[in-house]
Amino acid sequence: MTKTNPGRFFEDYILGQTLRHAVPRTVAEGERALYHALYPARHALYSSDEFAISCGLDGSPLDDLLAFHTVFGKTVPDISLNAIANLGYAQGRWLRPVWPGDTLRAESQVIGLRATSNGQAGVVWVRTTGLNQVDEVVLDYVRWVMVRKRAPASPAPDPVVPDLAPAVLAEDLIVPEGLSFDAYDFDLAGEPHRWGDYAIGEVIDHVDGVTITEAEHMLATRLWQNTAKVHFDATHRPDGRRLIYGGHVISLARALSFNGLANAQMIVALNAGAHANPCFAGDTVRAWSEVLDRADTQAPGVGAIRLRLVATRGDSAAAALRGPDGTYLPEVLLDLDYWALMPL
């Protein structure tokens, strides 16, 4: 009897099943240091205890995307070990900060299944919940992934595609307890631009770029304990190239957005997201953002801003998203819609 795990194939998923993912992880200042080394992450709330304390928190929490990657990595052996591609995200919310010393684990429920028309694979939708050491939910989100079938001739389940809201409602955003931007220090944050300085429809070219290398990608993917074969095994794809983990592109783009959105301090919701095209080592990632909406919150001095973050390869920042046929242009890597908290 084999003791190794070949990973789940599309036939192994059952609508409604719950997966408790292995190996909880305690995160600490080491993860923060590595995260800031891998990405040009500079948002003040996640960089300085003193800045965070001045904003009403007990200290600096760990980066919101660090928490996301840690929870996501827990799910890979059960959901995307045999993935062809991670396709998208929806209905994500950060419900409480993650602090150094917290232990994170993850559970997922299968909420949708649909075989592809060629019979070689299927799309699996899951709702993943990340919990801390006292079983408080720190974040949850929906994602869908294309997974290989074990046998192309195996019968397909009746298709079930979940009905997903296009965005998290502003009134459903969770502001961390105690957060206040009434005494916000714009000089230390790095830019003077307030919530009211951004107009709906405004597009911000973040100017800078980062060229991805194999070394940093492999370090990042191992850091999040993401074991998907497409990221590690160069023989797993016909072109012989290792696919860059989509979350790596998300964090690069978010860090690049500091130039123009330094005061969009905390991500609190993930409305929608698509990895539009594959990314490989050698690609230079650039980013631009579009302001989609703004909303008030009940927290002192805190507003919510809804942003579309687009990552591209090469010199195509602040360019078009789609071609005449409605599909993403080949240089578009990421199309992400999220809510962030910003001082009024």
Secondary structure, 3 states (H helix, E strand, C coil): CCCCCCCCCHHHCCCCCEEECCCCEECCHHHHHHHHHHCCCCCHHHCCHHHHHHCCCCCCCCCHHHHHHHHHHHHHHHHCCCEEEEEEEEEEEECCCCCCCCEEEEEEEEEEEEECCCCCEEEEEEEEEEECCCCCEEEEEEEEEEEECCCCCCCCCCCECCCCCCCCCHHHCCCCCCCCCCCCCHHHHCCCCCHHHCCCCCEEEEEEEEECCHHHHHHHHHHCCCCCHHHHCCCCCCCCCCCCCHHHHHHHHHHHCHHHHCCCCEEEEEEEEEECCCCCCCCEEEEEEEEEEEEECCCCCEEEEEEEEEEEECCCCCCCCECCCCCECCCEEEEEEEEEEEEC
